[in-house]
Amino acid sequence: MVRIIFSRHAKRRARLYDISESTVAAILKNMNLVQGEHEIVKDVPGFKYPLKIAISVVADAVTVITTYPLKKRRKK
């Protein structure tokens, strides 16, 4: 079981953009994460733009640094 920790900044951004912590947690549960820092861009139903989540993985804890809607799409 991986522990998910939200930084104060992440909590404020989530509240600003109406992103629930459970939405972010659901996205992170389905991912195979390795040690280090990662940026995740994921389309989520109910949001006009994909969500960008910046995280740091250390041992058995995932720290969410920030989360917000990505208004510019990545080029594929």
N, C-alpha and C positions, 0 to 999 in steps of 0.2 A: 504494500500500500504506500503510495507516494503522498506526502503531505504537501498541500498547496497553500502558499502564503501570499497574501496580497500586500504590496507596499502601500504606504499612505497615498502616494501619487496614483497608483493603479486604482485604488478605491475612489479617489476624487474624479478621475477620468471616467470610470465606469458609471458613477452617479451622474456626471455631466451629460453623457451620451446614452443614458438609460440601458446600460449593458449589465445584466445581472451576473453576480459571481458564479451562479450555477451554470450559466451559459458558457463562461470561460472554463470552468472546471470540467464540463462535459466535453469540450473541445480537447482539453489537455489529457483527459483519461484515455482517449482513443489514439494517442500518439505514443510512439516508442522513442523516448527522449534519452539522450546521452549527456554526459557531463558537459558543461559550458553554457554559453549564452546563445539564444536562438530568437529569431523573429518568425512568427507564424502569421500567414495571411490566409483567412478562411472565409468562404461565403457561408453566411448563416441565414436561414429563413427568418423573415421578419425585419431584416435590416436592408436598407437601400444599397449600402456599400459593403464590401467585405470588411471583416474585422481584422485589425492588426494587433497581435499580442507579442510583446517583448518579454522573454523570460530568462531566468538564470537557473540552471540545474546544478545543485551541489548535493552529493551523497543521496539521501532519500527525500530531499525537499526541493520543490519547484517554487521559486519566487517569481511572482508576476510583477514585472517592473512597470509596465504601462499597457493600456488597451484603449483602442479608439477606432472609429470607422475610417478606413483608408479611402479617401475621396479620389485618389488617382489610382487607376487600375494598373497592375503590373503588366508589362508587355509579355506575351507568351511566345 
